[in-house]
Amino acid sequence: MSATCPELDQPGRLNEIAELGLDREQSRPWLSDLVEVVAVELEAEIALATILLDRAQAFAAGHGLPGWLTEAGGTPIEWSFCTAMLGQRSICVINDLTADPAGQDNPLVTVAGVRAYIGAPLMSPRGYVLGGLCALGLRPRQFTTDQVVFLQNMAAEASRRIRDNAPANVAGTSAHDGKSRAGQACS
């Protein structure tokens, strides 16, 4: 959960976020409905679609957020659990954030009472991790294999919707260019 993750500052990733229109605060009902389904299916108090900017985590859509987080529209990047997916490019599960050295002092844990996290990366057409589709619980818990698969499928659908709802000049962007951008997991 550190801003020292080198993938945060990748110019290509940040440019694609801007090209896809994800650097703007706006309503995204085409993501909001997916976030609602994730909250219900995973029995989570909070569900989010996040966009990882270089210094902040923006909420593209949210369900169940405390008022102060809704009003803020995001968090400092240091508070983001989703940054771990930048390096590993795969699902991240933390069953008990109070026992996780990287998360136990996070204000979302100490102030907002978040105890469990599951997130799947939102992938760009060019293969960058844009952010995450995630669920947060207010009690420690185990996520099942079926829940992990469900979230991965929903993240793929959210990534498709991001591509399909991009401004016209990016809508034709080709899929992953085949270059590997995998690196070490950031925490």
Secondary structure, 3 states (H helix, E strand, C coil): CCCCCHHHHCHHHHHHHHHCCCCCCCCCHHHHHHHHHHHHHCCCCEEEEEEECCCEEEEEEEECCCHHHHHHCEEEHHHCCCCHHHHHCCCEEECCHHHCCCCCCCHHHHCCCCCEEEEEEEECCCCCEEEEEEEEECCCCCCCHHHHHHHHHHHHHHHHHHHHCCCCCCCCCCCCCCCCCCCCCCC
